[in-house]
Amino acid sequence: MTNAKSIFISYRRLTSIDITGRIYDRLVAHFGENSVFKDVDSIPFGVNFRHHLEQEVSHCPVLLAIIDPQWLGVTDDRGRPKLANPADWVRVEIEAALRRDRLVIPVLVGGATLPEDDALPEGMRGLVHRQSALVRCDPDFHRDLDRLIHRIEGVFSSLAIGSTPSTPSSLPAPSLIDELAAALATANKTAQESAIRPMGRRRWLRLAGLGLLGGGTAMAVRQQVPALQTLTPGEVSKAMPALATLPDRIQNALAQGEGAALTPTLEPLDLGTSTSALESPGLATPDPDAPTLGASDSGELYSYESVTVDEFGMGRSQVKFSTPAHKALRLETPIGPVTLRLVSIVGGQFVLGAPATEPGHDPLQPPQTIAAVESFWMSVHPITQGQWRAVAQLPAVSRELDPNPAYFTGNDRPVEQVSWLEAVEFCDRLNQLVETHPDQPGLRRYRLPTEAEWEYACRAKTTTPFHTGQTLTTELANYNGTQPYRQEPVGQFRGTTTAVGAFGKANDFGLYDMHGNVLEWCSSSRDASPGDVWQVVRGGSWQSPPQQCRSAFRSGRKADTRSNEVGFRIVGEAVLS
């Protein structure tokens, strides 16, 4: 379900199915059938129900938790409380909504009252601090539902529905594993039922890339796996053979540029391509002393951890992730290889901007809107000085680049004191190099992220001020922590940039340093004009207060500005041939 106005109803079938049915009918009559998710019967056969429920919750701004007098005491067939089971559907639904900071409304029916804190699992205790709604039987039922609907409408009316001009509309990409399971379930229907949508070439390639069709291996990993990469038709003759021949050994990152824990350098690939084979009509052969390109999918999982804290800065949860959906762009330079790692981010819908109630919100900022972004790849951390120096050796496209512009020097620190125009030149030089290597597998275009892409990537499906939760601490990011954001302890002010990924915690998409360290240049659109005088920076810097490090914070700078607060990261696209 991807309707912008979406309501998720969580309830116990055994004890509240009748009253929930009446509530559902009223909501459907008012909001429409496609706007309300009620029953697990709609989950396709073979799909991981936990993943599917969490995905549905992530698409819904509102979750109604129907609580009847027996809700807390319902037991399984062995007499154990159902809520004590982490796999209990009701628990999965409510914990997912609270974790993503959705509007969770306890709906009390049949004379029920809210349970006490200590009666609930830890992940559900936030439920009892939410304002509840009372729904009684006739003659008060419709009057109570009117009040509930009015409250929900207030939530929806605060969101300006529609995608932003700078981002093409795109529905959230479903899980490919769930998509396949749904397709298999459909295939088992009788011939009298609806015909199956043919599996096109692109979908076949996507599933083949997952190891679900035509050989290969689908990988099971702990906790959660971000959606896997999309193989495009233009890549199949190159990327698929390359995956079978990739070396499986990884050497430690060289001291010149990459943190070993984040960006291991792949051993050189033997692609069996001579220098003359890389020449293209109308394109000059690269200078032997200039960097050359190596782009590949490694056979290794990209692993990282994310953390969530409460308003006191205390850790609430820590999750380990692993995904094969990452790429290494390797530049072979005279002083050794430099690797630039990117991770796949599957597009979807999200709420762009901050609510007026968020601390630090500027009323002059654009109002919240529901935006949509297409899938893209993003560098896992800001461009480092080592990466910048390697690309600065490439032939110029529009302007010269200073190979050592940074104020705070260090190969593994983010490059700063580069203008938006110079960041665009960095991308243009990569694109020019890609064009001289048409037989290399990998991404075909690099650019700066749009604002919507940057915020979507930063939030990583969260709606809190930071991807870490309600606040930020200087143990998790590099910013001016002398003025706390909420009730966390007073933090440090380091007065300098730090090595990328130095704090060891990424967001749920695998991106480091999205809050603090350096502000990051963005573009108004995918094809922003160099003639635009003003451009936007996002993310906060080493000297920003926490209010200016929020996921929604934005500020404008002239495109030719150079500052030791401002760097950038890049986005990659798998352009169709």
Residue pairs with C-beta under 8 A, 6 or more apart in sequence:
1 34
1 35
1 37
1 56
1 59
1 60
2 59
2 171
2 172
2 349
3 32
3 34
3 35
4 159
4 161
4 349
4 370
5 31
5 32
5 35
5 61
5 156
5 161
6 35
6 36
6 37
6 59
6 60
6 61
6 62
7 27
7 31
7 35
7 36
7 37
7 60
7 62
7 63
7 64
7 152
8 37
8 56
8 57
8 60
8 62
8 63
8 64
8 93
8 97
9 20
9 23
9 24
9 27
9 36
9 37
9 38
9 63
9 64
9 66
10 63
10 64
10 65
10 66
10 89
10 90
10 93
10 94
10 97
11 17
11 20
11 38
11 65
11 66
11 90
12 66
12 68
12 70
12 71
12 74
12 90
14 70
14 74
15 68
15 69
15 70
15 71
15 74
16 66
16 68
16 71
16 109
16 110
19 66
19 68
19 109
19 110
19 135
19 137
20 38
20 66
20 109
22 141
23 64
23 66
23 107
23 135
23 145
24 36
24 38
26 142
26 145
26 149
27 35
27 36
27 149
28 35
28 36
30 149
31 152
37 56
37 60
40 49
40 53
40 89
43 49
43 52
43 53
44 52
44 178
44 181
44 182
44 185
44 186
45 181
45 184
45 185
46 181
46 182
46 184
46 185
47 177
47 178
47 181
47 182
48 177
48 178
49 89
50 87
50 92
51 175
51 178
52 175
52 178
53 89
53 92
53 93
53 96
54 92
54 96
55 174
55 175
55 178
57 63
57 93
57 96
57 97
57 100
57 102
58 96
58 100
58 461
59 172
59 349
60 97
60 102
61 102
61 103
61 155
61 156
61 159
61 351
62 102
62 103
62 105
62 152
62 155
63 93
63 94
63 97
63 102
63 103
63 104
63 105
64 105
64 107
64 133
64 148
65 90
65 93
65 94
65 104
65 105
65 106
65 107
65 127
66 107
66 109
67 106
67 107
67 108
67 109
67 112
67 114
67 115
67 132
68 109
68 110
68 112
69 110
69 111
69 112
71 112
71 115
72 81
72 83
72 115
72 119
72 120
73 81
74 81
74 82
74 83
75 81
75 82
76 82
76 85
82 88
82 90
82 91
83 90
83 91
83 120
83 121
83 124
84 121
85 91
86 92
86 121
91 121
91 123
91 124
94 104
94 124
94 127
95 121
95 123
95 124
97 104
98 104
98 123
98 124
98 126
98 127
99 123
99 308
99 317
100 461
100 462
100 463
101 462
101 463
101 464
102 463
103 155
104 126
104 127
104 130
105 130
105 131
105 132
105 133
105 148
105 151
105 152
106 114
106 127
106 128
106 130
106 132
106 133
107 132
107 133
107 134
107 135
107 148
108 114
108 132
108 133
108 134
108 135
109 135
109 136
110 137
114 127
114 128
114 132
115 128
116 128
117 125
117 128
120 127
120 128
133 144
133 147
133 148
133 151
134 144
135 141
135 144
135 145
135 148
136 144
158 355
158 368
159 351
159 368
159 369
159 370
160 367
160 368
160 369
160 370
161 369
161 370
162 369
162 370
163 169
163 369
163 370
163 371
163 372
164 352
164 369
164 371
164 451
164 452
165 525
166 450
166 451
166 452
166 524
166 525
166 526
167 371
167 372
167 373
167 374
167 450
167 452
167 453
168 372
168 373
168 374
169 372
170 347
170 348
170 372
170 373
170 374
171 348
171 349
171 372
172 346
172 347
172 348
172 349
172 372
173 227
173 346
173 347
173 348
173 375
175 227
176 206
176 207
176 210
176 212
176 227
176 228
177 210
177 212
177 218
179 203
180 207
180 210
180 212
183 196
183 199
186 194
186 196
187 196
199 207
201 233
202 230
202 232
202 233
204 213
205 231
205 232
205 233
205 235
205 236
206 230
206 231
207 213
208 214
208 215
208 216
208 231
208 240
209 216
209 228
209 229
209 230
209 231
209 239
209 240
210 216
210 218
210 228
211 217
211 218
211 219
212 218
216 243
219 225
219 301
219 322
219 324
221 301
221 321
221 322
221 323
222 320
222 321
222 322
223 319
223 320
223 321
224 319
224 321
224 508
225 321
225 322
225 323
226 321
226 323
226 325
226 343
226 344
226 345
226 346
226 508
226 509
226 510
227 325
227 344
227 346
228 323
228 324
228 325
228 344
229 297
229 324
229 325
229 327
229 344
229 574
230 344
230 375
230 574
231 239
231 240
231 574
232 574
232 575
232 576
232 577
233 576
233 577
234 444
234 575
234 576
234 577
235 441
235 574
235 577
238 439
238 440
238 441
239 297
239 441
239 442
242 269
242 271
242 296
242 297
242 441
243 297
243 299
245 269
246 266
246 269
246 296
246 297
246 298
246 299
247 266
247 267
247 269
247 299
248 299
248 300
249 267
250 264
250 265
250 266
250 267
250 298
250 300
251 264
251 265
251 267
252 260
252 264
252 265
253 259
253 260
253 262
253 263
253 264
253 265
253 339
254 265
254 336
254 337
254 338
255 411
256 335
256 336
256 338
256 386
256 411
257 338
257 339
257 384
257 385
257 386
257 387
257 390
257 411
257 412
258 264
258 265
258 338
258 339
258 384
258 386
258 412
259 412
259 499
259 500
259 501
259 502
261 501
261 504
262 341
262 380
262 381
262 500
262 501
262 512
263 328
263 339
263 340
263 341
263 380
263 381
264 300
264 339
265 328
265 330
265 337
265 339
266 294
266 296
266 298
266 328
266 330
266 339
268 294
268 330
268 332
268 337
269 294
269 296
271 439
271 440
273 439
275 285
277 439
278 285
278 436
278 437
278 438
278 439
279 285
279 436
280 435
280 436
280 438
283 435
283 436
284 395
284 436
285 436
286 292
286 395
286 433
286 436
287 395
289 334
290 393
290 394
290 395
291 331
291 332
291 333
291 338
291 390
291 391
291 393
291 394
291 433
292 331
292 332
292 433
292 437
293 329
293 330
293 331
293 332
293 433
293 434
293 436
293 437
293 440
294 329
294 330
294 331
294 332
294 337
294 440
295 327
295 328
295 329
295 330
295 434
295 437
295 440
295 441
295 442
295 443
296 327
296 328
296 330
296 441
296 442
297 324
297 326
297 327
297 328
297 441
297 442
298 326
298 328
299 324
300 324
301 322
301 323
301 324
302 322
302 323
302 324
302 325
302 326
302 341
302 343
302 380
302 510
303 320
303 321
303 322
304 320
304 321
304 506
304 510
304 512
305 318
305 319
305 320
305 321
305 504
305 505
305 506
306 318
306 319
306 321
306 460
306 467
306 505
306 506
306 507
306 508
307 315
307 317
307 318
307 319
307 468
307 476
307 505
308 315
308 316
308 317
308 318
308 468
308 469
309 315
309 316
309 468
309 469
309 470
309 471
309 472
309 473
309 476
309 488
310 316
310 469
310 470
310 471
311 470
311 471
311 486
311 487
311 488
312 471
312 486
312 487
312 488
313 471
313 473
313 486
313 487
313 488
313 489
316 469
319 508
321 508
321 510
323 343
323 344
323 510
325 343
325 344
326 341
326 342
326 343
326 344
326 380
326 510
327 341
327 342
327 344
327 377
327 442
327 443
327 572
328 339
328 340
328 341
328 342
329 339
329 340
329 341
329 342
329 430
329 442
329 443
329 572
330 337
330 338
330 339
330 340
331 337
331 338
331 339
331 340
331 387
331 390
331 391
333 390
333 393
338 386
338 387
338 389
338 390
340 379
340 383
340 387
340 570
341 379
341 380
342 377
342 378
342 379
342 380
342 443
342 570
342 572
343 377
343 378
343 380
343 509
343 510
343 511
344 375
344 377
345 375
345 376
345 377
345 378
345 456
345 457
345 509
346 375
347 372
347 373
347 374
347 375
347 376
347 456
348 372
348 373
348 456
349 370
349 371
349 372
350 370
350 371
350 372
350 373
350 455
350 456
350 459
350 461
351 368
351 369
351 370
351 371
351 463
352 368
352 369
352 370
352 371
352 452
352 455
352 456
352 552
353 365
353 366
353 367
353 368
353 369
353 455
353 552
354 360
354 361
354 365
354 368
354 465
354 550
354 551
354 552
355 361
355 368
356 363
358 465
358 550
358 552
359 465
359 485
359 486
359 547
360 465
360 485
360 546
360 547
360 548
360 550
360 553
361 552
365 552
365 554
371 452
371 456
373 450
373 452
373 453
373 456
376 449
376 453
376 571
376 572
376 573
377 443
377 571
377 572
377 573
377 574
378 449
378 453
378 457
378 509
378 511
378 569
378 570
378 571
378 572
379 569
379 570
379 571
379 572
380 501
380 506
380 510
380 511
380 512
381 414
381 500
381 501
381 511
381 512
381 513
381 569
382 414
382 415
382 500
382 513
382 517
382 518
382 520
382 567
382 568
382 569
383 414
383 415
383 423
383 426
383 567
383 568
383 569
383 570
384 411
384 412
384 413
384 414
384 415
384 500
385 404
385 406
385 409
385 410
385 411
385 412
385 413
385 414
385 415
386 411
386 412
387 415
388 401
388 403
388 405
388 406
388 415
388 418
388 426
389 403
389 404
389 411
391 401
391 426
391 429
391 430
392 401
392 402
392 403
393 403
394 429
394 430
394 432
394 433
395 429
395 432
396 425
396 429
397 425
397 428
397 429
397 432
398 421
398 424
398 425
398 428
398 530
399 421
399 422
399 425
401 422
401 425
401 426
401 429
405 415
405 416
405 417
405 418
405 422
405 562
406 413
406 414
406 415
406 416
406 417
406 564
407 416
407 417
407 564
408 416
408 496
408 497
408 564
410 497
410 499
412 499
412 500
413 497
413 498
413 499
413 500
414 497
414 500
414 513
414 517
414 518
414 567
415 567
416 497
416 518
416 563
416 564
416 565
416 566
416 567
417 562
417 563
417 564
417 566
418 426
418 562
418 566
418 567
418 568
419 559
419 560
419 561
419 562
420 448
420 521
420 535
420 557
420 559
420 560
420 561
420 568
421 530
421 559
421 560
423 448
423 521
423 568
424 447
424 448
424 528
424 530
426 568
426 570
427 446
427 447
427 448
427 570
430 446
430 570
431 445
431 446
434 440
434 442
434 443
434 444
434 445
434 446
443 572
443 573
443 574
443 575
444 573
444 574
444 575
445 572
445 573
445 575
446 570
446 571
446 572
446 573
447 523
447 526
447 570
447 571
447 573
448 521
448 522
448 523
448 528
448 568
448 570
448 571
449 457
449 520
449 522
449 523
449 569
449 570
449 571
450 522
450 523
450 524
450 525
450 526
451 522
451 523
451 524
451 536
451 538
451 554
453 522
453 571
454 520
454 522
454 538
454 539
455 538
455 551
455 552
457 509
457 511
457 514
458 467
458 507
458 511
458 514
458 515
458 538
458 539
458 551
459 467
459 507
459 551
460 467
460 507
460 508
460 509
460 511
461 508
462 469
462 507
462 508
462 551
464 470
464 551
465 471
465 472
465 485
465 550
465 551
465 552
466 472
466 515
466 549
466 550
466 551
467 507
467 508
467 514
467 515
467 551
468 476
468 477
468 505
468 507
468 515
470 486
471 484
471 485
471 486
471 487
471 488
471 546
472 479
472 481
472 485
472 488
472 515
472 516
472 546
472 549
473 481
473 488
473 489
473 491
474 481
474 491
474 492
474 494
475 491
475 503
476 503
476 505
476 515
477 503
477 513
477 515
477 516
477 517
477 549
478 494
478 497
478 498
478 502
478 503
478 513
478 516
478 517
478 542
479 491
479 515
479 516
479 517
479 540
479 541
479 542
479 543
479 544
479 545
479 546
479 549
480 493
480 542
480 543
480 544
480 545
480 546
481 490
481 491
481 492
481 493
481 546
482 490
482 491
482 492
482 493
483 490
483 545
483 546
484 490
484 491
484 546
485 545
485 546
485 547
493 543
494 542
495 542
495 543
496 542
497 517
497 518
497 542
497 564
498 517
498 542
500 512
500 513
500 517
501 512
501 513
503 512
505 512
506 512
507 514
513 539
514 539
514 551
515 539
515 540
515 549
515 550
515 551
516 539
516 540
516 541
516 542
516 544
516 549
517 541
517 542
517 567
518 539
518 541
518 542
518 565
518 566
518 567
519 537
519 538
519 539
519 540
519 541
519 544
519 555
519 563
519 565
519 566
519 567
520 537
520 538
520 539
520 566
520 567
520 568
520 569
521 535
521 536
521 537
521 557
521 566
521 567
521 568
522 535
522 536
522 537
522 538
523 535
523 536
524 532
524 535
524 536
528 535
530 559
532 559
533 558
533 559
534 556
534 557
534 558
534 559
535 556
535 557
535 558
535 559
536 554
536 555
536 556
536 557
537 554
537 555
537 556
537 557
537 566
538 553
538 554
538 555
539 549
539 553
540 546
540 548
540 549
540 550
540 553
541 565
541 566
542 565
543 565
544 565
547 553
548 555
557 563
557 566
